[in-house]
């Protein structure tokens, strides 16, 4: 089974950041938006990796 590089990268990053976001959500403070910024960065990296992958196709 072939898993595209962008999907695999997205899954690994989401798994690694899950533990951090649980702590960030449970902590009450002024930086409530921090998990959303991290999630936005994950989406940007995955879309960038997917864009590079599509250029190789004829």
N, C-alpha and C positions, 0 to 999 in steps of 0.2 A: 504494500500500500504506500503510495506516494503522498507525503505531506508537504505542501508548499512551504518554502523557507519563511515567508512572511507570517503564516499561521503558526508555525512552530515557534518563531521568535516571540510572537504575541502571547502564546500560551505560557512560555517560560517566564517572561517578564511579569505576567499577571500572577503566576504562582509565587514568584519571589517577592512581589510587592504586597501580596495578600496579608502577610503577617504584619508588615508595617502599617498598612491601612487600618487594620483592626485596632491597633494601639492608638493610632491617630484619631479614629472615630470615637473611641471610648474616652479619650482625654478631652476634658472640657477646657477650651481655651479660645484665644482670639484667632488662631489659624485653622478654622474649621474648613477652609477651602483647599487646604494642602492636598488631600487625596484626589480632588478633582483636577488639580494641576498635574499631578503625577499621571493620572489616567489620560489626560489630554496628550501628554508627552508620549505615552505608550502608543496611542492611536497614531500620532505623527510618525513615530519610528516604524510602525507596521506598514503604514501607507507608503512611506519612502522605500522600504524594502520591497513591497509589492510592485511599485512603479519600476524599479530596476529589473525585476524579474520579467515583466511584460515586454521589455525592449528586446530580449533575446529571442522572442518568438517571431517566426516569419510572417 
